[in-house]
Amino acid sequence: MSKRELLFSLTKKDFVVETFRAGGKGGQHQNKTDSAVRIKHPASGAVGESREDRSQHRNKKIAFERLVNSHTFRRWHAIKIEEAMGRETIEEAVAKAMVPENLKVELLDDGEWKDEQS
């Protein structure tokens, strides 16, 4: 079995939790309490929100699950893992490959593709 290694960690300080009043089902309880929850992760730009439940605690759990399962957060997480392992990220690989000598520019001239140098 391979040995696991902690690459990085996230704490409560890495997230911004906002509570607010939610309309809809729940009636007077939702109108008077801040049961809806929005959680933001500023580093990735990911946001999770829940207002379905009357319980703020349950809404926090749902909002957090939505945040960590979002495409934005998953992409950020993958990049962080690559950085922590010392591997080249996709962005770095593309930047290296996008040098002028690797690019070919063609122009459409009278329905025919021609090299820019021609």
LUMDODO-128253 format. One record per atom (N, C-alpha, C): residue in three letters; chain; atom name; x, y, z. Coordinates in nm, 4 decimals. Example, Ala and Ser with C-alpha at 12.3 -4.5 7.8 and 13.67 -1.06 7.14 Angstrom:
- ALA	A	N	1.3190	-0.5690	0.7800
- ALA	A	CA	1.2300	-0.4500	0.7800
- ALA	A	C	1.3200	-0.3300	0.7800
- SER	A	N	1.2850	-0.2250	0.7080
- SER	A	CA	1.3670	-0.1060	0.7140
- SER	A	C	1.2900	0.0030	0.7870
END
This chain:
- MET	A	N	0.0838	-0.1179	0.0000
- MET	A	CA	0.0000	0.0000	0.0000
- MET	A	C	0.0887	0.1250	0.0000
- SER	A	N	0.0530	0.2225	-0.0817
- SER	A	CA	0.1346	0.3435	-0.0898
- SER	A	C	0.1088	0.4358	0.0294
- LYS	A	N	0.2098	0.5100	0.0648
- LYS	A	CA	0.2023	0.6023	0.1771
- LYS	A	C	0.1414	0.7342	0.1291
- ARG	A	N	0.0431	0.7836	0.2005
- ARG	A	CA	-0.0211	0.9093	0.1641
- ARG	A	C	0.0551	1.0269	0.2221
- GLU	A	N	0.0509	1.1382	0.1503
- GLU	A	CA	0.1212	1.2579	0.1928
- GLU	A	C	0.0257	1.3774	0.1836
- LEU	A	N	0.0244	1.4602	0.2853
- LEU	A	CA	-0.0597	1.5792	0.2844
- LEU	A	C	0.0054	1.6839	0.1946
- LEU	A	N	-0.0627	1.7225	0.0889
- LEU	A	CA	-0.0065	1.8187	-0.0066
- LEU	A	C	-0.0374	1.9627	0.0340
- PHE	A	N	-0.1595	1.9864	0.0800
- PHE	A	CA	-0.1989	2.1171	0.1315
- PHE	A	C	-0.3290	2.0990	0.2078
- SER	A	N	-0.3673	2.1975	0.2844
- SER	A	CA	-0.4920	2.1863	0.3604
- SER	A	C	-0.5697	2.3167	0.3526
- LEU	A	N	-0.6986	2.3054	0.3737
- LEU	A	CA	-0.7873	2.4207	0.3778
- LEU	A	C	-0.8515	2.4250	0.5154
- THR	A	N	-0.8723	2.5455	0.5670
- THR	A	CA	-0.9384	2.5616	0.6962
- THR	A	C	-1.0571	2.6556	0.6797
- LYS	A	N	-1.1298	2.6751	0.7878
- LYS	A	CA	-1.2446	2.7665	0.7851
- LYS	A	C	-1.2040	2.9068	0.7388
- LYS	A	N	-1.0816	2.9452	0.7679
- LYS	A	CA	-1.0333	3.0791	0.7310
- LYS	A	C	-1.0246	3.0975	0.5803
- ASP	A	N	-1.0198	2.9871	0.5048
- ASP	A	CA	-1.0103	2.9942	0.3590
- ASP	A	C	-1.1460	3.0171	0.2930
- PHE	A	N	-1.2537	3.0151	0.3712
- PHE	A	CA	-1.3883	3.0293	0.3180
- PHE	A	C	-1.4588	3.1485	0.3819
- VAL	A	N	-1.5542	3.2048	0.3094
- VAL	A	CA	-1.6374	3.3127	0.3615
- VAL	A	C	-1.7795	3.2582	0.3694
- VAL	A	N	-1.8370	3.2565	0.4899
- VAL	A	CA	-1.9719	3.2044	0.5095
- VAL	A	C	-2.0657	3.3213	0.5341
- GLU	A	N	-2.1707	3.3296	0.4528
- GLU	A	CA	-2.2722	3.4348	0.4678
- GLU	A	C	-2.4059	3.3690	0.4957
- THR	A	N	-2.4800	3.4244	0.5895
- THR	A	CA	-2.6158	3.3769	0.6154
- THR	A	C	-2.7118	3.4894	0.5823
- PHE	A	N	-2.8303	3.4515	0.5338
- PHE	A	CA	-2.9300	3.5519	0.4973
- PHE	A	C	-3.0684	3.4902	0.5039
- ARG	A	N	-3.1684	3.5740	0.4972
- ARG	A	CA	-3.3061	3.5261	0.5020
- ARG	A	C	-3.3471	3.4731	0.3656
- ALA	A	N	-3.4131	3.3590	0.3696
- ALA	A	CA	-3.4576	3.2974	0.2449
- ALA	A	C	-3.6090	3.3010	0.2395
- GLY	A	N	-3.6611	3.3311	0.1234
- GLY	A	CA	-3.8056	3.3265	0.1051
- GLY	A	C	-3.8468	3.1862	0.0648
- GLY	A	N	-3.9726	3.1683	0.0397
- GLY	A	CA	-4.0198	3.0387	-0.0083
- GLY	A	C	-4.0729	2.9531	0.1036
- LYS	A	N	-4.0664	2.8197	0.0850
- LYS	A	CA	-4.1218	2.7258	0.1824
- LYS	A	C	-4.0556	2.7449	0.3189
- GLY	A	N	-4.1324	2.7193	0.4220
- GLY	A	CA	-4.0815	2.7363	0.5574
- GLY	A	C	-4.1565	2.8465	0.6285
- GLY	A	N	-4.2295	2.9249	0.5505
- GLY	A	CA	-4.3177	3.0268	0.6063
- GLY	A	C	-4.2488	3.1266	0.6953
- GLN	A	N	-4.3127	3.1533	0.8076
- GLN	A	CA	-4.2655	3.2567	0.8980
- GLN	A	C	-4.1256	3.2272	0.9517
- HIS	A	N	-4.0923	3.0995	0.9684
- HIS	A	CA	-3.9592	3.0647	1.0194
- HIS	A	C	-3.8511	3.1192	0.9268
- GLN	A	N	-3.8668	3.0990	0.7959
- GLN	A	CA	-3.7653	3.1476	0.7019
- GLN	A	C	-3.7676	3.2995	0.6926
- ASN	A	N	-3.8832	3.3594	0.7110
- ASN	A	CA	-3.8922	3.5054	0.7014
- ASN	A	C	-3.8266	3.5766	0.8188
- LYS	A	N	-3.8079	3.5077	0.9310
- LYS	A	CA	-3.7547	3.5719	1.0511
- LYS	A	C	-3.6147	3.5272	1.0893
- THR	A	N	-3.5640	3.4243	1.0262
- THR	A	CA	-3.4305	3.3750	1.0627
- THR	A	C	-3.3391	3.3733	0.9413
- ASP	A	N	-3.2104	3.3848	0.9677
- ASP	A	CA	-3.1105	3.3785	0.8603
- ASP	A	C	-3.0723	3.2325	0.8384
- SER	A	N	-3.1615	3.1574	0.7742
- SER	A	CA	-3.1362	3.0138	0.7577
- SER	A	C	-3.0660	2.9808	0.6258
- ALA	A	N	-3.0725	3.0684	0.5280
- ALA	A	CA	-3.0045	3.0433	0.4008
- ALA	A	C	-2.8545	3.0689	0.4167
- VAL	A	N	-2.7737	2.9939	0.3411
- VAL	A	CA	-2.6281	3.0035	0.3555
- VAL	A	C	-2.5614	3.0115	0.2185
- ARG	A	N	-2.4632	3.0993	0.2089
- ARG	A	CA	-2.3786	3.1100	0.0899
- ARG	A	C	-2.2343	3.0989	0.1380
- ILE	A	N	-2.1600	3.0060	0.0789
- ILE	A	CA	-2.0197	2.9880	0.1151
- ILE	A	C	-1.9355	3.0192	-0.0073
- LYS	A	N	-1.8337	3.1032	0.0125
- LYS	A	CA	-1.7442	3.1423	-0.0968
- LYS	A	C	-1.6020	3.0975	-0.0652
- HIS	A	N	-1.5303	3.0605	-0.1711
- HIS	A	CA	-1.3882	3.0283	-0.1579
- HIS	A	C	-1.3146	3.1288	-0.2459
- PRO	A	N	-1.2675	3.2396	-0.1880
- PRO	A	CA	-1.2076	3.3476	-0.2674
- PRO	A	C	-1.0909	3.3041	-0.3560
- ALA	A	N	-1.0100	3.2104	-0.3111
- ALA	A	CA	-0.8933	3.1692	-0.3898
- ALA	A	C	-0.9326	3.1074	-0.5231
- SER	A	N	-1.0425	3.0338	-0.5259
- SER	A	CA	-1.0850	2.9688	-0.6501
- SER	A	C	-1.1985	3.0438	-0.7186
- GLY	A	N	-1.2702	3.1244	-0.6429
- GLY	A	CA	-1.3868	3.1925	-0.6985
- GLY	A	C	-1.5124	3.1077	-0.6931
- ALA	A	N	-1.5062	2.9902	-0.6322
- ALA	A	CA	-1.6207	2.8993	-0.6251
- ALA	A	C	-1.7190	2.9451	-0.5177
- VAL	A	N	-1.8477	2.9198	-0.5445
- VAL	A	CA	-1.9539	2.9577	-0.4512
- VAL	A	C	-2.0524	2.8419	-0.4395
- GLY	A	N	-2.0977	2.8162	-0.3177
- GLY	A	CA	-2.2037	2.7185	-0.2927
- GLY	A	C	-2.3124	2.7860	-0.2123
- GLU	A	N	-2.4376	2.7560	-0.2466
- GLU	A	CA	-2.5484	2.8225	-0.1781
- GLU	A	C	-2.6599	2.7227	-0.1530
- SER	A	N	-2.7289	2.7381	-0.0405
- SER	A	CA	-2.8444	2.6548	-0.0096
- SER	A	C	-2.9441	2.7349	0.0715
- ARG	A	N	-3.0711	2.7175	0.0361
- ARG	A	CA	-3.1799	2.7815	0.1095
- ARG	A	C	-3.3000	2.6893	0.1206
- GLU	A	N	-3.2789	2.5609	0.0857
- GLU	A	CA	-3.3902	2.4664	0.0818
- GLU	A	C	-3.4445	2.4302	0.2196
- ASP	A	N	-3.3549	2.4151	0.3156
- ASP	A	CA	-3.3929	2.3640	0.4470
- ASP	A	C	-3.4201	2.4787	0.5439
- ARG	A	N	-3.5026	2.4522	0.6442
- ARG	A	CA	-3.5283	2.5530	0.7472
- ARG	A	C	-3.4103	2.5637	0.8435
- SER	A	N	-3.3256	2.4623	0.8437
- SER	A	CA	-3.2118	2.4578	0.9359
- SER	A	C	-3.0874	2.5203	0.8713
- GLN	A	N	-3.0303	2.6195	0.9398
- GLN	A	CA	-2.9070	2.6812	0.8899
- GLN	A	C	-2.7938	2.5787	0.8863
- HIS	A	N	-2.7892	2.4918	0.9855
- HIS	A	CA	-2.6841	2.3897	0.9918
- HIS	A	C	-2.6904	2.2990	0.8692
- ARG	A	N	-2.8082	2.2526	0.8335
- ARG	A	CA	-2.8246	2.1650	0.7167
- ARG	A	C	-2.7914	2.2415	0.5887
- ASN	A	N	-2.8327	2.3673	0.5800
- ASN	A	CA	-2.8029	2.4486	0.4615
- ASN	A	C	-2.6522	2.4710	0.4455
- LYS	A	N	-2.5791	2.4844	0.5571
- LYS	A	CA	-2.4332	2.4993	0.5496
- LYS	A	C	-2.3705	2.3754	0.4880
- LYS	A	N	-2.4174	2.2587	0.5315
- LYS	A	CA	-2.3641	2.1338	0.4803
- LYS	A	C	-2.3907	2.1218	0.3296
- ILE	A	N	-2.5119	2.1516	0.2876
- ILE	A	CA	-2.5483	2.1432	0.1455
- ILE	A	C	-2.4681	2.2441	0.0634
- ALA	A	N	-2.4554	2.3673	0.1138
- ALA	A	CA	-2.3813	2.4720	0.0420
- ALA	A	C	-2.2346	2.4334	0.0261
- PHE	A	N	-2.1764	2.3773	0.1311
- PHE	A	CA	-2.0360	2.3362	0.1232
- PHE	A	C	-2.0186	2.2224	0.0226
- GLU	A	N	-2.1092	2.1267	0.0230
- GLU	A	CA	-2.1025	2.0169	-0.0744
- GLU	A	C	-2.1116	2.0705	-0.2170
- ARG	A	N	-2.1997	2.1661	-0.2394
- ARG	A	CA	-2.2136	2.2251	-0.3727
- ARG	A	C	-2.0863	2.2989	-0.4136
- LEU	A	N	-2.0254	2.3686	-0.3202
- LEU	A	CA	-1.9026	2.4414	-0.3505
- LEU	A	C	-1.7914	2.3453	-0.3914
- VAL	A	N	-1.7651	2.2425	-0.3099
- VAL	A	CA	-1.6528	2.1533	-0.3399
- VAL	A	C	-1.6783	2.0656	-0.4622
- ASN	A	N	-1.8031	2.0484	-0.5013
- ASN	A	CA	-1.8351	1.9700	-0.6205
- ASN	A	C	-1.8473	2.0561	-0.7457
- SER	A	N	-1.8296	2.1864	-0.7314
- SER	A	CA	-1.8404	2.2752	-0.8476
- SER	A	C	-1.7188	2.2604	-0.9390
- HIS	A	N	-1.7402	2.2850	-1.0664
- HIS	A	CA	-1.6314	2.2763	-1.1648
- HIS	A	C	-1.5191	2.3745	-1.1294
- THR	A	N	-1.5547	2.4935	-1.0868
- THR	A	CA	-1.4569	2.5973	-1.0535
- THR	A	C	-1.3634	2.5507	-0.9423
- PHE	A	N	-1.4213	2.4965	-0.8354
- PHE	A	CA	-1.3391	2.4517	-0.7228
- PHE	A	C	-1.2560	2.3307	-0.7618
- ARG	A	N	-1.3132	2.2350	-0.8345
- ARG	A	CA	-1.2400	2.1148	-0.8755
- ARG	A	C	-1.1203	2.1502	-0.9637
- ARG	A	N	-1.1381	2.2477	-1.0518
- ARG	A	CA	-1.0282	2.2915	-1.1398
- ARG	A	C	-0.9162	2.3542	-1.0558
- TRP	A	N	-0.9537	2.4416	-0.9627
- TRP	A	CA	-0.8559	2.5059	-0.8741
- TRP	A	C	-0.7816	2.3993	-0.7935
- HIS	A	N	-0.8553	2.3024	-0.7416
- HIS	A	CA	-0.7972	2.1953	-0.6614
- HIS	A	C	-0.6956	2.1145	-0.7428
- ALA	A	N	-0.7293	2.0822	-0.8663
- ALA	A	CA	-0.6376	2.0062	-0.9525
- ALA	A	C	-0.5085	2.0838	-0.9776
- ILE	A	N	-0.5202	2.2137	-1.0006
- ILE	A	CA	-0.4018	2.2975	-1.0230
- ILE	A	C	-0.3150	2.3015	-0.8979
- LYS	A	N	-0.3763	2.3165	-0.7811
- LYS	A	CA	-0.3021	2.3195	-0.6551
- LYS	A	C	-0.2277	2.1885	-0.6299
- ILE	A	N	-0.2896	2.0778	-0.6641
- ILE	A	CA	-0.2242	1.9482	-0.6464
- ILE	A	C	-0.1013	1.9389	-0.7362
- GLU	A	N	-0.1160	1.9803	-0.8615
- GLU	A	CA	-0.0023	1.9771	-0.9545
- GLU	A	C	0.1122	2.0646	-0.9031
- GLU	A	N	0.0787	2.1823	-0.8534
- GLU	A	CA	0.1808	2.2726	-0.7993
- GLU	A	C	0.2492	2.2103	-0.6778
- ALA	A	N	0.1711	2.1518	-0.5878
- ALA	A	CA	0.2268	2.0925	-0.4656
- ALA	A	C	0.3170	1.9741	-0.4966
- MET	A	N	0.2880	1.9022	-0.6035
- MET	A	CA	0.3684	1.7863	-0.6402
- MET	A	C	0.4863	1.8248	-0.7288
- GLY	A	N	0.4957	1.9538	-0.7614
- GLY	A	CA	0.6079	2.0015	-0.8401
- GLY	A	C	0.5961	1.9701	-0.9883
- ARG	A	N	0.4756	1.9349	-1.0306
- ARG	A	CA	0.4543	1.9051	-1.1720
- ARG	A	C	0.4102	2.0289	-1.2472
- GLU	A	N	0.4269	2.0230	-1.3758
- GLU	A	CA	0.3879	2.1338	-1.4628
- GLU	A	C	0.2359	2.1341	-1.4789
- THR	A	N	0.1740	2.2502	-1.4612
- THR	A	CA	0.0294	2.2607	-1.4804
- THR	A	C	-0.0008	2.2703	-1.6296
- ILE	A	N	-0.1244	2.2506	-1.6640
- ILE	A	CA	-0.1668	2.2596	-1.8035
- ILE	A	C	-0.1369	2.3994	-1.8579
- GLU	A	N	-0.1628	2.4997	-1.7773
- GLU	A	CA	-0.1390	2.6372	-1.8191
- GLU	A	C	0.0080	2.6609	-1.8524
- GLU	A	N	0.0972	2.6052	-1.7703
- GLU	A	CA	0.2410	2.6195	-1.7944
- GLU	A	C	0.2831	2.5460	-1.9216
- ALA	A	N	0.2291	2.4273	-1.9437
- ALA	A	CA	0.2622	2.3500	-2.0633
- ALA	A	C	0.2165	2.4231	-2.1894
- VAL	A	N	0.0984	2.4812	-2.1855
- VAL	A	CA	0.0471	2.5562	-2.3008
- VAL	A	C	0.1324	2.6795	-2.3260
- ALA	A	N	0.1707	2.7494	-2.2198
- ALA	A	CA	0.2535	2.8694	-2.2346
- ALA	A	C	0.3880	2.8351	-2.2991
- LYS	A	N	0.4472	2.7221	-2.2602
- LYS	A	CA	0.5743	2.6801	-2.3196
- LYS	A	C	0.5583	2.6459	-2.4675
- ALA	A	N	0.4476	2.5827	-2.5020
- ALA	A	CA	0.4257	2.5388	-2.6399
- ALA	A	C	0.3880	2.6545	-2.7318
- MET	A	N	0.3361	2.7626	-2.6768
- MET	A	CA	0.2876	2.8748	-2.7582
- MET	A	C	0.3987	2.9751	-2.7901
- VAL	A	N	0.5072	2.9270	-2.8453
- VAL	A	CA	0.6156	3.0143	-2.8892
- VAL	A	C	0.6047	3.0302	-3.0408
- PRO	A	N	0.6495	3.1424	-3.0957
- PRO	A	CA	0.6305	3.1688	-3.2392
- PRO	A	C	0.6783	3.0576	-3.3323
- GLU	A	N	0.7892	2.9921	-3.2974
- GLU	A	CA	0.8397	2.8885	-3.3882
- GLU	A	C	0.7502	2.7642	-3.3927
- ASN	A	N	0.6606	2.7489	-3.2961
- ASN	A	CA	0.5680	2.6355	-3.2956
- ASN	A	C	0.4347	2.6682	-3.3617
- LEU	A	N	0.4141	2.7933	-3.4004
- LEU	A	CA	0.2866	2.8351	-3.4561
- LEU	A	C	0.2958	2.8527	-3.6072
- LYS	A	N	0.1899	2.8136	-3.6747
- LYS	A	CA	0.1824	2.8318	-3.8188
- LYS	A	C	0.0586	2.9136	-3.8475
- VAL	A	N	0.0749	3.0247	-3.9181
- VAL	A	CA	-0.0368	3.1119	-3.9489
- VAL	A	C	-0.0706	3.0963	-4.0965
- GLU	A	N	-0.1981	3.0669	-4.1239
- GLU	A	CA	-0.2454	3.0540	-4.2612
- GLU	A	C	-0.3582	3.1527	-4.2847
- LEU	A	N	-0.3684	3.2008	-4.4063
- LEU	A	CA	-0.4728	3.2949	-4.4441
- LEU	A	C	-0.5573	3.2337	-4.5546
- LEU	A	N	-0.6870	3.2626	-4.5530
- LEU	A	CA	-0.7759	3.2170	-4.6586
- LEU	A	C	-0.7771	3.3238	-4.7671
- ASP	A	N	-0.7256	3.2888	-4.8842
- ASP	A	CA	-0.7147	3.3835	-4.9951
- ASP	A	C	-0.7848	3.3241	-5.1169
- ASP	A	N	-0.8950	3.3841	-5.1587
- ASP	A	CA	-0.9747	3.3346	-5.2719
- ASP	A	C	-1.0092	3.1862	-5.2563
- GLY	A	N	-1.0530	3.1484	-5.1368
- GLY	A	CA	-1.0945	3.0110	-5.1118
- GLY	A	C	-0.9808	2.9128	-5.0939
- GLU	A	N	-0.8571	2.9605	-5.0878
- GLU	A	CA	-0.7407	2.8741	-5.0728
- GLU	A	C	-0.6621	2.9137	-4.9478
- TRP	A	N	-0.6196	2.8148	-4.8701
- TRP	A	CA	-0.5389	2.8421	-4.7526
- TRP	A	C	-0.3938	2.8580	-4.7930
- LYS	A	N	-0.3327	2.9692	-4.7510
- LYS	A	CA	-0.1926	2.9961	-4.7844
- LYS	A	C	-0.1173	3.0346	-4.6579
- ASP	A	N	0.0133	2.9994	-4.6543
- ASP	A	CA	0.0984	3.0417	-4.5431
- ASP	A	C	0.1071	3.1928	-4.5413
- GLU	A	N	0.1215	3.2483	-4.4242
- GLU	A	CA	0.1318	3.3933	-4.4096
- GLU	A	C	0.2555	3.4475	-4.4836
- GLN	A	N	0.3635	3.3681	-4.4905
- GLN	A	CA	0.4851	3.4124	-4.5561
- GLN	A	C	0.4695	3.4189	-4.7076
- SER	A	N	0.3772	3.3439	-4.7662
- SER	A	CA	0.3623	3.3390	-4.9133
- SER	A	C	0.3119	3.4691	-4.9701
END
